[in-house]
Amino acid sequence: MNKANASQREACSRNLAPWFGVLSQIDFDIEFFEQLFARDETSTEVVRVLAELVAKRGQVDRAVELDRHLVKLLPEDALARYNLGCSLARAGCAKEAISSISRAILLGYDDLRHLESDPDLDSLRDHPDFQNLLEED
């Protein structure tokens, strides 16, 4: 490596160091996928990943917003409906969450073991409509 390349690399390192060390990995990933989403709001893969990341980060309102967006893009996708139901449950919207999960099942969501134990749905466990949904399956 010549001296010009070495000094260029060193300058780049100095410029990145303050920013790189500030963000956690999940924050970095969210920022990255938010930028991708801003460029193309129709990329279902970007929306799915971003919604999952913000949900993991505890950004419930943003997760609901992204999951609603994904359902608009993929109205017949069972997993998108299920994930919307999970986000709505975490946001305290029980009736709408149960409706979304019910629709997911109608669209073919069939991982009932996961449905019964998913911690995202804990707020629904004692809800009569949710219990009825589990009994139907």
N, C-alpha and C positions, 0 to 999 in steps of 0.2 A: 504494500500500500504506500503510495507516495505521500509527501507532506501535505499537499493540497487536499487530498481525499481524507486524510486523518483529521485535519483542522475542520473540514466541512462536517464530518461525522461528529466531532466533539461539539461543534456549534449546535447541531441538531439535538444532541443529547441534552445540552443545557436548556434548550428551548422546550423539550418534552418533559424533562424531569419534574418541574413543579406541577404540571397538569396530571401526569401519569400517576404520581403517588397520591393524589388527592382523592380520586374516585375508587370506590370498591369495585370488584369485578362486576357485580350485578348492576351497579350504577353505570359503569362503562358500557355494559351490554345494552341497557335500556337506552342510553343516549345514542348509541350506534343504531339500534333498531328504530328509534324515534326519527332519526335522520333518514333512514331508508323509507319509513312510512310517509314522511313529508314529501318525498320524491314520487312515491307511487302508493296511493291509498287503496289500490285494487289488488295488491299482491297479498293473496290469502296466506301464504307462508309467513310473510313478514308480520301480518296482523296476528296470526296465531302465536308466534314466538313472542312478540311484544306483549300481547295480553297475558301470556304465562309469566313473563318476567315481572310485569308490574304487579300481578297478583302475588307473586312470591315476595315482592318488596313491600306488600301491604297497601298498595295504592288501589284501594277497592273501587273508588269512583272511576278511575281511569280504566281499570279492568272491565267494569260494566260497559263503559263507553266503547271500548275496543271489541268486546264480545258482541255487543249489539251491531256494531259495524260489520263484523264477520258474518253474523246471521243474515244481514242484508245482502252481503255478497254471495252467501251460500245458504239460501233459505231451506234447502232440503237436506242439509248436513246434520246428522244426528249428534256428532261430537261437538259441533259448534253450538247447538242448542243446549247440550248437556253442560258445556263450559259456561254458557250464559246463565244457566240455572244456578251453577255453583257461585258465580260472581254475585248474582242477585241475592242468593242466600247469605253470603258474607256481608252484603250491603244492608241486610235487614228487610228485604222485599220478599217476604215469604210467599204470598199468593202468586206473584209473578214468577218467582223461582220454581214453584211447584208446577205451574203451567208450562214453563220452558222444559222442565225435566220430563213432564208428561208427553210433550210434543217430541222430545228426543227419543223416548221409548217408542212412540208411534212411528217415528222415522227409522227405527231399527237399532237404537242403542240397546245392547243386551248384556252389558257387564253388570249384572244385578248384584253380584258380590261386592263389587267396588261401590256401587250406589248405596248399599246398606252400610258401608263402613267409611265412606269418604268424609274426612273431617271438615271439608268445605260445607257440608250439608248438616253439620251438627245443630245449627239453629232451627232446623226443620224437624228434628227427630220426634218431638212431642206434638207436632202439628197434626190434627186429625186428617187433613187432606193428604199430607205426606204419608201417614200411616196407611190410609186407604190405597194410595198409589202402590205402596210396597205389597200390600195384601193382594192387589189385582194381579201382580206378576207372579 
